[in-house]
Amino acid sequence: MTVEERIIFTLKEASHSLRLLKDNFYLIGSAALSLSGIKLDEISDIDILVSDRDAGFLLAEWGNRLIIEHTTKDDDLFKSKFARYKFSFLDIEIMGELKVYNKGVWERLEIKDIESIAVGNFEIKIPTLDEQKRILQLFGRVKDKKRIKFIDKKLFDKYTIRK
């Protein structure tokens, strides 16, 4: 099964609960890159940015899937109402009201430019490639800088006229 197929299968598995969310939510991270056409060999989870209230709702909905022993990395860079849930092919990480530490200040991550991707009969919002690049630059970790190179190549190929 390809990375993209595992993402889609997992999102379909989670779709009943995701449809019940009250606020906008966005797929970010490596799953969003993959669904944007960036070929990745492997991903470890699906990151979904939600509101605080929807993070609480999903905790109630998916409580039996909650991975209790999971510890977060980069706590000096990120703050959110965080939880990781076990699904058949990929775990889902929920980040309620994600804040990023940038230049000495905690800033709420705002998604400014999106596109919708059909997953079965369900729509998932993801940042455009340019917006994903902006987010990765804000995060600024080594792995984010590597992903920016993938985006730059994809955007270059998209906008280059081939003869």
SVG drawing of the C-alpha trace seen along z (x, -y; Angstrom):
<svg xmlns="http://www.w3.org/2000/svg" viewBox="-21 -38 39 40">
<polyline fill="none" stroke="black" stroke-width="0.4" points="0.0,0.0 1.4,-3.4 1.8,-6.3 -1.1,-8.1 -3.3,-5.1 -2.6,-4.7 -3.4,-8.4 -6.7,-8.1 -7.7,-4.9 -7.1,-6.4 -9.0,-9.6 -11.9,-7.6 -11.8,-5.6 -11.8,-8.8 -14.3,-10.7 -17.4,-10.0 -16.0,-12.0 -14.3,-14.6 -17.6,-15.4 -19.0,-16.3 -16.4,-19.0 -17.8,-22.4 -14.9,-24.5 -12.5,-24.4 -9.8,-21.8 -6.7,-21.3 -4.4,-18.5 -0.8,-19.7 2.6,-18.2 3.8,-15.2 0.3,-13.9 -0.6,-17.3 2.6,-17.2 1.8,-13.7 -1.8,-14.6 -0.3,-17.7 1.7,-15.4 5.0,-15.4 6.2,-11.8 7.4,-10.6 8.8,-7.2 7.2,-7.0 5.3,-9.0 4.6,-8.2 1.3,-9.9 -1.4,-12.3 -1.4,-15.8 -4.7,-17.6 -5.0,-21.2 -8.3,-21.8 -9.9,-24.3 -9.7,-23.6 -13.3,-22.7 -13.0,-20.2 -9.9,-18.7 -12.0,-18.1 -14.8,-16.6 -12.3,-14.2 -10.9,-13.1 -14.4,-12.1 -15.1,-10.5 -11.8,-8.7 -11.0,-8.1 -10.6,-4.3 -8.0,-5.1 -5.9,-7.5 -2.2,-6.6 -1.5,-7.5 2.2,-6.8 3.0,-9.0 5.4,-11.9 5.7,-15.0 9.0,-16.5 9.7,-20.1 7.7,-21.4 9.9,-24.5 8.6,-25.2 4.9,-24.0 2.0,-24.3 -1.4,-22.8 -4.2,-20.7 -2.4,-17.6 -3.4,-14.0 -2.3,-11.0 -4.9,-8.3 -4.3,-4.8 -6.0,-4.0 -5.5,-0.9 -2.7,-2.2 -1.5,-5.5 -1.9,-7.3 -3.6,-10.7 -2.2,-13.5 -4.7,-16.3 -3.4,-19.7 -6.0,-22.1 -5.1,-25.7 -1.5,-25.1 0.9,-27.8 4.4,-28.2 7.2,-29.9 8.7,-32.5 11.1,-35.3 10.3,-35.2 6.5,-35.1 3.9,-32.3 1.9,-32.8 -1.3,-30.9 -0.8,-29.1 -3.3,-30.5 -3.8,-28.7 -4.1,-31.5 -4.4,-29.8 -6.1,-26.4 -7.3,-23.9 -9.8,-21.0 -9.0,-17.4 -11.8,-14.8 -11.4,-11.7 -14.2,-9.5 -17.3,-11.6 -15.7,-13.8 -13.6,-17.0 -10.3,-17.6 -8.8,-21.1 -5.0,-21.4 -2.7,-24.4 -1.6,-25.1 2.0,-24.3 3.0,-27.9 1.3,-28.0 2.8,-24.7 6.2,-26.2 5.4,-29.3 4.4,-27.0 7.5,-24.9 9.7,-28.0 7.9,-29.2 8.7,-25.8 12.3,-26.0 13.5,-22.5 16.0,-20.5 13.3,-18.1 11.1,-21.2 14.0,-22.6 14.3,-19.3 10.6,-19.3 10.8,-22.9 13.3,-21.6 10.7,-19.1 8.1,-21.8 10.5,-24.1 11.2,-21.3 7.5,-20.6 6.6,-24.3 9.6,-24.8 8.4,-21.8 4.8,-23.1 5.7,-26.6 8.4,-25.7 7.3,-25.6 8.6,-22.5 9.5,-22.6"/>
</svg>
